[in-house]
């Protein structure tokens, strides 16, 4: 697995551009060796025990309530760039020990016009895993590690559709089952995972007409 090769521009052209004054933010995309049950799906490109760290945002949050996400947050003045911000946010949100993370690099920034953020994804390898969990219930309801093979399984893939003001917004969706329940990964996180898997050559053919309903 050569995640460092994922650098560069990987995002679809339809990602909206921010016209002025974006707020810098960072997310941590952390891969590791699964600490629990490996995937039951035999993926072509990855081992059954490769996983990625995700969390479920609290339903009471004003921004993206209840959605599955990577550890994410804005850059603070004290942060030494997006890598430091991503690791700090992961520690604050999940209890992760940043000392166990090997940073592989960053991907090109993602402009989010809706929230006026410019997000830098930080790729990491969990060389020395540490215990993680919900740190603040006001921020998240679950922290979990998902087998990447489960995300690549075509049976777990589809698209989500949001229809608003006569417009239709579609994004890749992934259904994952964990001891905390069944989670739908969509929106920003679904877009990032889909683009990253495609760039890495991990994606397997899936039904792009299958619509996964949003609760």
Secondary structure, DSSP 4 states (H G I P E B T S, - for coil): --GGGG-S--S-TTSPPP-S-PEEEEEEEEEEE-SSPPPSS--SSS-TTEEEEEEEE-TT-SSSTT-EE-EEEEPPTT--SHHHHHHHHHHHHH---GGGEEEEEEPPPEEETTTTEEEEEEEEEESS------S-TTTEEEEEEEEHHHHH-GGGEEEEEEEETTEEEEEEEEEEEETTEEEEE-HHHHHHHHHHHHHHT------TTPBPPP-
